[in-house]
Amino acid sequence: MNLVQTFSVALPEFILVAVALSLVLVAAFANSSESEASTLKLVRSLSLGGYGLAFLSLFMLPAGQVVLFNGLFAIDGFAIYMKGLALLGAFFASWLVSDGWGEGVDRAEFHLLVLMAVLGMLLMISAHDLIALYMGLELQSLPLYVIASMRTNSLRSSEAGLKYFLLGALSSGMLLYGASLVYGFAGSTAYADIATSLNDDVSVGLTVGMVFLLSGLAFKISAAPFHMWTPDVYEGAPTPVTALFAIVPKVAAMTLIMNVTYFAFSGISDQWSQILIALSVASMIVGATGAIMQQNIKRMLAYSSIAHMGYALAGLAAGSLEGAAGVVIYMTTYVFMGAGAFSIIMSLRRDDAPVERISDLSGLSSTHPLLAAGMMVVMFSMAGIPPLAGFFGKWYVFLAAVNAGLVPLAIIGVLTSVVGAFYYLRIIKLMYFEDADAPLDEGISRQNRLVLVASLAFIILFFLGIGQLSGVVGANIVAFF
């Protein structure tokens, strides 16, 4: 494949690299306070334009599978879809950051770091080799460590960044140890070669390597018991950063798990399915029960995200085409539900300071009826109330689990969904049936309003296009099988 063809297949990544280099130059030449505001506006516009241009370039990529760089990088319909989802989530998260609403993180370096993290996510999605997997994973993680502690005048933000870094380093060590074992017993780091080696007798060392590999990846989606960083980082990090953590990295990490299990280790699905079942059950139980006692809404959403990853893993554990399609649909709904929830949370302010306690939502329907209605729709969707998008996401993953014979797993998922409905409905009760202690500030930024409208439109109207979406997803992931 010549240079032009290589460039065209990896066009989204090259676009983000070009925009990132441009941001460095733009920020470097802004050395005066008078130009700081205009430079920040230019940086923000360039980063958002980069996401939009990279998203549009996905439609120019070939439909079939194309492998580049000696098997390290591959693109197919499934990768294109998940890259589009990651870019859409990154656009939402960056769009929510604006002057006066960004909690002090709306700086040039923030947008540059997010851009580099997203580049790492795109590389993770296209990785077809354990070396490429690790490179993409670290390119995503290193900027996120910095972003988590970007608010340097906040002790909680610094603590969040430190916890995320230390536990992230631990998970990277586990992942590297697993990858080295897999390489030692399979003789290669390429997914295709690993899958071929499984045709022979599977050694214990290869199985242990796979366990460590999946454990490291489970940290990235905050699946229990590798979730301990999530509540503290979600609470301590600035809200725009929390929104980014809650939406985008999980899409890339879940795609990575699907590639590793359904492709590299497809020959031992009985073994990795047991691991995913254990992770799913632990995540659903820990997420559902842990969120009940939370008083901070960001901590509550942290535990909620743990439960949501458990639901997605239930579909993944089925090891079937139906399960893979269910996971992709679930992650699609998850992106829009997360964007909608955080667009509202970032709009809740009192005396121009962000509010995060769940009790601060009391009486929101009387003071901010539109925000309350939007939050009600998002909470109902997260709880899985039909006919909203969240219901169909859970329906597809649980149906796949049942059809794969994992009936107990589906039952646990339904029961934990019922438990989870309690803390979602509690927020609705506070907004509509409690009196406000003190009024919140009036107004919502234009950015937050647009993200909220887009999210609500998707959540409410999802049932109209579920058939077409299911067909598109099924056609894109059929290569796994």
C-alpha positions as CSV (number, residue, x, y, z in Angstrom):
1,M,0.0,0.0,0.0
2,N,1.5,3.3,-1.0
3,L,1.8,6.4,1.1
4,V,-1.4,8.1,-0.3
5,Q,-3.5,5.0,0.4
6,T,-2.0,4.7,3.9
7,F,-2.8,8.4,4.6
8,S,-6.4,8.0,3.4
9,V,-7.1,5.0,5.5
10,A,-5.7,6.6,8.7
11,L,-7.1,10.0,7.8
12,P,-9.0,10.7,11.1
13,E,-5.8,10.1,13.1
14,F,-3.7,12.3,10.8
15,I,-6.3,15.1,11.1
16,L,-6.1,15.0,14.9
17,V,-2.3,15.0,14.8
18,A,-2.3,18.0,12.4
19,V,-4.7,19.9,14.6
20,A,-2.8,19.1,17.8
21,L,0.5,20.5,16.2
22,S,-1.4,23.6,15.2
23,L,-2.7,24.1,18.7
24,V,0.8,23.9,20.1
25,L,1.9,26.6,17.7
26,V,-1.1,28.8,18.3
27,A,-0.8,28.6,22.1
28,A,3.0,29.2,21.9
29,F,2.6,32.5,20.0
30,A,0.0,33.8,22.4
31,N,2.4,35.5,24.8
32,S,0.4,38.5,25.8
33,S,-2.6,38.9,28.0
34,E,-4.4,41.0,25.4
35,S,-4.4,38.0,23.0
36,E,-5.2,35.4,25.5
37,A,-9.0,35.5,25.1
38,S,-8.8,35.5,21.3
39,T,-6.2,32.7,21.3
40,L,-8.4,30.6,23.6
41,K,-11.4,31.1,21.3
42,L,-9.2,30.1,18.3
43,V,-7.9,27.0,20.1
44,R,-11.4,25.9,21.1
45,S,-12.6,26.4,17.6
46,L,-9.7,24.5,16.1
47,S,-10.2,21.6,18.5
48,L,-13.9,21.3,17.8
49,G,-13.3,21.7,14.1
50,G,-10.8,18.9,14.3
51,Y,-13.3,16.6,15.9
52,G,-15.9,17.5,13.2
53,L,-13.4,17.1,10.3
54,A,-12.2,13.8,11.7
55,F,-15.8,12.6,12.1
56,L,-16.6,13.6,8.5
57,S,-13.5,11.8,7.2
58,L,-14.9,8.5,8.6
59,F,-17.3,8.5,5.7
60,M,-14.4,8.5,3.3
61,L,-12.8,5.3,4.7
62,P,-13.2,2.0,2.8
63,A,-16.0,-0.3,3.9
64,G,-14.0,-3.5,4.0
65,Q,-11.1,-4.4,6.4
66,V,-7.8,-2.8,5.6
67,V,-4.6,-3.6,7.6
68,L,-1.7,-1.1,7.8
69,F,1.7,-0.9,9.4
70,N,2.6,-4.6,9.3
71,G,-0.6,-5.6,11.1
72,L,-0.5,-3.1,13.9
73,F,-3.4,-0.9,12.7
74,A,-6.6,-2.1,11.1
75,I,-9.8,-0.4,10.0
76,D,-13.2,-1.9,9.3
77,G,-16.9,-1.1,9.6
78,F,-16.9,-1.8,13.3
79,A,-13.9,0.4,14.0
80,I,-15.3,3.2,11.9
81,Y,-18.6,3.2,13.9
82,M,-16.9,3.2,17.3
83,K,-14.5,5.9,16.2
84,G,-17.5,8.0,15.2
85,L,-19.0,7.4,18.6
86,A,-15.8,8.4,20.4
87,L,-15.4,11.6,18.3
88,L,-19.0,12.5,19.0
89,G,-18.5,12.1,22.7
90,A,-15.3,14.1,22.6
91,F,-17.0,16.9,20.7
92,F,-19.8,17.0,23.4
93,A,-17.3,17.0,26.3
94,S,-15.2,19.8,24.7
95,W,-18.2,21.8,23.6
96,L,-19.5,21.9,27.2
97,V,-16.3,23.8,28.3
98,S,-16.7,27.5,27.8
99,D,-15.9,30.8,29.6
100,G,-17.7,31.1,32.9
101,W,-18.9,27.4,32.8
102,G,-15.7,25.5,32.6
103,E,-14.6,25.7,36.2
104,G,-11.2,27.1,35.3
105,V,-10.2,24.4,32.9
106,D,-11.1,26.2,29.7
107,R,-7.5,26.8,28.7
108,A,-5.5,26.0,25.6
109,E,-3.6,23.2,27.2
110,F,-6.9,21.5,28.2
111,H,-8.1,21.3,24.6
112,L,-4.7,20.1,23.4
113,L,-4.5,17.3,26.0
114,V,-8.1,16.2,25.3
115,L,-7.2,16.1,21.6
116,M,-4.2,13.9,22.2
117,A,-6.2,11.6,24.5
118,V,-8.8,11.2,21.7
119,L,-6.1,10.4,19.3
120,G,-5.0,7.6,21.6
121,M,-8.6,6.3,21.8
122,L,-8.8,6.2,18.0
123,L,-5.5,4.2,17.9
124,M,-6.9,1.9,20.6
125,I,-10.0,1.2,18.5
126,S,-7.9,0.3,15.4
127,A,-5.2,-1.6,17.3
128,H,-4.7,-5.2,16.1
129,D,-1.5,-5.9,18.0
130,L,-0.7,-5.9,21.7
131,I,2.1,-3.3,21.1
132,A,-0.3,-1.0,19.3
133,L,-2.9,-1.6,22.0
134,Y,-0.5,-0.4,24.7
135,M,0.7,2.6,22.8
136,G,-2.8,3.8,22.2
137,L,-3.8,3.1,25.8
138,E,-0.9,5.1,27.2
139,L,-1.4,7.9,24.7
140,Q,-5.0,8.1,26.0
141,S,-4.1,7.8,29.7
142,L,-1.2,10.2,30.1
143,P,-3.1,13.3,29.0
144,L,-6.1,12.3,31.2
145,Y,-3.8,12.0,34.3
146,V,-2.9,15.7,33.8
147,I,-6.4,16.8,33.0
148,A,-7.8,15.2,36.2
149,S,-5.5,17.5,38.3
150,M,-5.6,20.5,36.0
151,R,-7.3,22.7,38.6
152,T,-4.1,23.3,40.6
153,N,-5.7,25.5,43.3
154,S,-8.0,22.7,44.3
155,L,-6.8,20.0,46.7
156,R,-9.5,17.6,45.6
157,S,-8.5,18.0,42.0
158,S,-4.8,17.3,42.8
159,E,-5.9,14.3,44.9
160,A,-8.0,13.0,42.0
161,G,-5.2,13.2,39.5
162,L,-2.7,11.5,41.9
163,K,-5.1,8.6,42.6
164,Y,-5.9,8.2,38.9
165,F,-2.2,8.2,38.1
166,L,-1.2,5.6,40.7
167,L,-4.0,3.2,40.0
168,G,-3.6,3.7,36.3
169,A,0.1,2.8,36.6
170,L,-0.9,-0.3,38.5
171,S,-3.4,-1.3,35.8
172,S,-0.8,-0.7,33.1
173,G,1.6,-3.0,34.9
174,M,-1.0,-5.7,35.0
175,L,-1.8,-5.2,31.3
176,L,1.9,-5.4,30.3
177,Y,2.5,-8.5,32.4
178,G,-0.4,-10.2,30.8
179,A,0.7,-9.1,27.3
180,S,4.2,-10.4,28.0
181,L,2.8,-13.8,29.0
182,V,0.6,-13.9,25.9
183,Y,3.6,-13.1,23.8
184,G,5.7,-15.7,25.5
185,F,3.3,-18.6,25.0
186,A,1.7,-17.5,21.7
187,G,5.0,-16.4,20.1
188,S,3.5,-13.2,18.7
189,T,1.8,-10.0,19.7
190,A,-0.5,-9.8,16.7
191,Y,-4.1,-10.6,17.3
192,A,-4.3,-12.8,14.2
193,D,-1.3,-14.9,15.3
194,I,-2.6,-15.2,18.8
195,A,-5.9,-16.5,17.5
196,T,-4.0,-19.0,15.3
197,S,-2.0,-20.2,18.2
198,L,-5.2,-21.1,20.1
199,N,-5.8,-23.8,17.5
200,D,-3.2,-25.9,19.4
201,D,-3.4,-26.9,23.0
202,V,-4.0,-23.8,25.1
203,S,-1.4,-23.5,27.8
204,V,-2.0,-22.3,31.4
205,G,0.4,-19.4,30.8
206,L,-1.6,-18.1,27.9
207,T,-4.8,-18.2,30.0
208,V,-3.1,-16.4,32.9
209,G,-1.8,-13.8,30.5
210,M,-5.3,-13.3,29.1
211,V,-6.7,-12.8,32.7
212,F,-4.1,-10.1,33.5
213,L,-4.7,-8.5,30.1
214,L,-8.5,-8.3,30.8
215,S,-7.9,-7.1,34.3
216,G,-5.9,-4.2,33.1
217,L,-8.5,-3.3,30.5
218,A,-11.3,-3.6,33.1
219,F,-9.7,-0.8,35.0
220,K,-10.1,1.5,32.0
221,I,-13.9,1.0,32.0
222,S,-14.0,1.1,35.8
223,A,-15.5,-2.4,36.1
224,A,-15.6,-3.8,39.6
225,P,-13.4,-4.8,41.4
226,F,-11.1,-2.4,39.5
227,H,-13.4,0.6,40.2
228,M,-12.0,2.1,43.3
229,W,-10.6,5.1,41.6
230,T,-13.8,6.1,39.9
231,P,-15.9,7.8,42.6
232,D,-13.0,9.8,44.0
233,V,-11.7,11.0,40.6
234,Y,-15.3,11.8,39.4
235,E,-15.9,13.9,42.5
236,G,-12.5,15.6,42.7
237,A,-11.9,16.4,39.0
238,P,-13.6,19.5,37.5
239,T,-17.0,18.7,36.2
240,P,-16.1,19.1,32.5
241,V,-13.2,16.6,33.1
242,T,-15.6,14.3,34.8
243,A,-17.9,14.5,31.8
244,L,-15.0,13.6,29.6
245,F,-14.1,10.6,31.8
246,A,-17.6,9.4,32.0
247,I,-18.3,9.4,28.2
248,V,-15.4,8.9,25.9
249,P,-12.7,6.6,27.3
250,K,-15.2,3.9,28.1
251,V,-16.2,3.7,24.4
252,A,-12.6,3.1,23.3
253,A,-11.8,0.7,26.2
254,M,-15.0,-1.3,25.5
255,T,-14.1,-1.5,21.9
256,L,-10.6,-2.7,22.9
257,I,-12.1,-5.5,25.0
258,M,-14.3,-6.6,22.2
259,N,-11.4,-6.7,19.8
260,V,-9.2,-8.7,22.3
261,T,-11.9,-11.2,23.2
262,Y,-13.9,-11.7,20.0
263,F,-10.9,-11.7,17.7
264,A,-7.5,-12.4,19.5
265,F,-8.9,-14.9,22.0
266,S,-11.9,-16.2,20.0
267,G,-10.7,-19.8,20.4
268,I,-11.1,-19.8,24.2
269,S,-14.4,-18.0,24.5
270,D,-15.5,-20.3,27.3
271,Q,-12.7,-19.0,29.4
272,W,-12.9,-15.3,28.9
273,S,-16.7,-15.5,29.1
274,Q,-16.3,-16.6,32.7
275,I,-14.1,-13.6,33.5
276,L,-16.5,-11.2,31.8
277,I,-19.5,-12.8,33.7
278,A,-17.6,-12.2,37.0
279,L,-16.8,-8.6,36.1
280,S,-20.3,-8.0,35.0
281,V,-21.9,-9.3,38.2
282,A,-19.5,-7.5,40.5
283,S,-20.0,-4.2,38.5
284,M,-23.8,-4.4,38.5
285,I,-24.0,-5.1,42.2
286,V,-21.3,-2.6,43.3
287,G,-22.6,0.1,41.1
288,A,-26.3,-0.3,42.0
289,T,-25.7,-0.6,45.8
290,G,-22.9,1.9,46.0
291,A,-24.9,4.7,44.4
292,I,-27.8,4.5,46.9
293,M,-25.9,6.2,49.8
294,Q,-24.2,8.9,47.8
295,Q,-25.0,12.6,48.5
296,N,-22.8,14.0,45.7
297,I,-24.3,13.7,42.3
298,K,-20.9,13.2,40.6
299,R,-20.2,10.3,42.9
300,M,-23.6,8.9,42.3
301,L,-23.0,9.0,38.5
302,A,-19.6,7.4,39.1
303,Y,-21.3,4.4,40.7
304,S,-24.0,4.5,38.0
305,S,-21.3,4.3,35.3
306,I,-19.9,1.2,37.0
307,A,-23.3,-0.4,36.9
308,H,-23.7,0.6,33.2
309,M,-20.4,-1.1,32.3
310,G,-21.6,-4.2,34.1
311,Y,-24.7,-4.2,31.9
312,A,-22.6,-3.8,28.8
313,L,-20.3,-6.6,29.9
314,A,-23.4,-8.9,30.3
315,G,-23.9,-8.6,26.5
316,L,-20.2,-9.1,25.8
317,A,-20.1,-12.2,27.9
318,A,-22.7,-13.9,25.6
319,G,-19.9,-14.3,23.0
320,S,-22.4,-14.0,20.2
321,L,-23.1,-11.7,17.3
322,E,-26.3,-10.7,19.1
323,G,-24.3,-9.8,22.2
324,A,-21.7,-7.8,20.4
325,A,-24.5,-5.8,18.6
326,G,-26.2,-5.2,22.0
327,V,-23.0,-3.8,23.5
328,V,-22.5,-1.4,20.6
329,I,-26.1,-0.2,20.9
330,Y,-25.7,0.1,24.6
331,M,-22.6,2.2,24.3
332,T,-24.3,4.4,21.8
333,T,-27.1,5.2,24.2
334,Y,-24.7,5.6,27.0
335,V,-22.8,8.4,25.2
336,F,-25.9,10.5,24.8
337,M,-27.3,9.8,28.3
338,G,-24.0,10.9,29.8
339,A,-23.8,14.0,27.7
340,G,-27.3,15.0,28.6
341,A,-26.7,14.4,32.4
342,F,-23.5,16.4,32.5
343,S,-24.9,19.3,30.4
344,I,-27.5,19.8,33.1
345,I,-25.1,19.3,36.1
346,M,-22.7,21.9,34.6
347,S,-25.6,24.3,34.4
348,L,-26.5,24.1,38.1
349,R,-24.8,27.0,39.9
350,R,-25.4,29.1,43.0
351,D,-23.7,32.4,43.4
352,D,-21.8,31.6,40.3
353,A,-20.3,28.5,41.9
354,P,-21.0,24.9,40.8
355,V,-23.3,22.8,43.0
356,E,-22.9,19.1,43.2
357,R,-25.0,17.8,46.1
358,I,-28.1,15.9,45.2
359,S,-30.1,17.9,47.7
360,D,-29.3,21.0,45.7
361,L,-31.7,19.7,43.1
362,S,-34.7,20.1,45.4
363,G,-37.5,22.2,43.9
364,L,-35.7,22.5,40.6
365,S,-38.9,22.1,38.7
366,S,-40.3,25.3,40.1
367,T,-37.2,27.4,39.4
368,H,-35.8,25.7,36.3
369,P,-38.6,23.7,34.8
370,L,-36.8,22.9,31.5
371,L,-33.7,21.7,33.3
372,A,-35.8,19.6,35.6
373,A,-37.7,18.0,32.7
374,G,-34.4,17.3,30.9
375,M,-33.0,15.6,34.0
376,M,-36.1,13.6,34.4
377,V,-35.9,12.2,30.9
378,V,-32.2,11.4,31.3
379,M,-32.8,9.7,34.7
380,F,-35.7,7.7,33.3
381,S,-33.6,6.6,30.4
382,M,-30.7,5.5,32.7
383,A,-33.2,3.6,34.8
384,G,-34.3,1.7,31.7
385,I,-37.9,3.1,31.5
386,P,-39.5,2.4,28.0
387,P,-39.7,3.8,25.4
388,L,-36.5,5.8,26.1
389,A,-33.1,4.9,24.7
390,G,-31.8,3.3,27.9
391,F,-34.5,0.7,27.9
392,F,-33.5,-0.6,24.5
393,G,-29.9,-0.7,25.4
394,K,-30.6,-2.9,28.4
395,W,-33.1,-5.0,26.4
396,Y,-30.5,-5.9,23.8
397,V,-27.8,-6.9,26.2
398,F,-30.0,-8.9,28.5
399,L,-31.8,-10.6,25.6
400,A,-28.4,-11.7,24.2
401,A,-27.4,-13.1,27.6
402,V,-30.6,-15.1,27.8
403,N,-30.2,-16.5,24.3
404,A,-26.7,-17.5,25.2
405,G,-27.9,-19.5,28.2
406,L,-26.8,-16.9,30.7
407,V,-30.2,-16.6,32.4
408,P,-28.9,-16.0,35.9
409,L,-26.7,-13.2,34.7
410,A,-29.7,-11.5,33.0
411,I,-31.8,-12.0,36.2
412,I,-29.1,-10.3,38.2
413,G,-29.0,-7.5,35.7
414,V,-32.7,-6.9,35.9
415,L,-32.7,-7.0,39.7
416,T,-29.8,-4.5,39.9
417,S,-31.6,-2.3,37.4
418,V,-34.6,-2.2,39.8
419,V,-32.3,-1.3,42.6
420,G,-30.7,1.4,40.4
421,A,-34.1,2.9,39.7
422,F,-34.3,4.0,43.3
423,Y,-31.5,6.6,43.1
424,Y,-32.6,7.8,39.7
425,L,-36.2,8.2,40.9
426,R,-34.9,9.9,44.1
427,I,-33.6,12.7,42.0
428,I,-36.9,13.1,40.2
429,K,-38.7,13.2,43.6
430,L,-36.4,15.9,44.9
431,M,-36.9,18.0,41.8
432,Y,-40.7,17.8,41.7
433,F,-41.9,17.1,45.3
434,E,-39.5,19.0,47.5
435,D,-39.1,22.7,48.1
436,A,-35.8,24.5,47.2
437,D,-33.6,25.5,50.1
438,A,-32.1,28.3,48.1
439,P,-32.7,29.3,44.4
440,L,-30.1,28.4,41.8
441,D,-28.7,30.9,39.4
442,E,-30.7,31.7,36.3
443,G,-29.6,30.8,32.8
444,I,-27.9,28.0,31.0
445,S,-25.0,28.5,28.5
446,R,-25.6,28.1,24.8
447,Q,-23.2,25.2,24.7
448,N,-25.0,23.3,27.4
449,R,-28.4,24.0,25.9
450,L,-27.4,22.6,22.5
451,V,-25.8,19.4,23.9
452,L,-28.9,18.9,26.1
453,V,-31.3,19.3,23.2
454,A,-29.3,16.9,21.0
455,S,-29.2,14.3,23.8
456,L,-32.9,14.6,24.7
457,A,-33.8,14.3,21.0
458,F,-31.8,11.1,20.7
459,I,-33.1,9.6,24.0
460,I,-36.7,10.3,23.2
461,L,-36.8,9.5,19.5
462,F,-34.4,6.5,19.7
463,F,-37.2,4.0,19.3
464,L,-38.0,5.4,15.8
465,G,-34.6,4.4,14.5
466,I,-33.7,1.4,16.6
467,G,-34.4,-1.0,13.6
468,Q,-32.1,0.9,11.2
469,L,-29.4,1.2,13.9
470,S,-29.5,-2.5,14.7
471,G,-29.1,-3.3,11.1
472,V,-26.1,-1.0,10.7
473,V,-24.5,-2.3,13.8
474,G,-25.1,-6.0,12.8
475,A,-23.6,-5.4,9.4
476,N,-20.5,-3.7,10.8
477,I,-19.6,-6.3,13.4
478,V,-20.3,-9.4,11.3
479,A,-16.6,-9.6,10.6
480,F,-16.0,-10.8,14.1
481,F,-17.9,-14.0,13.3
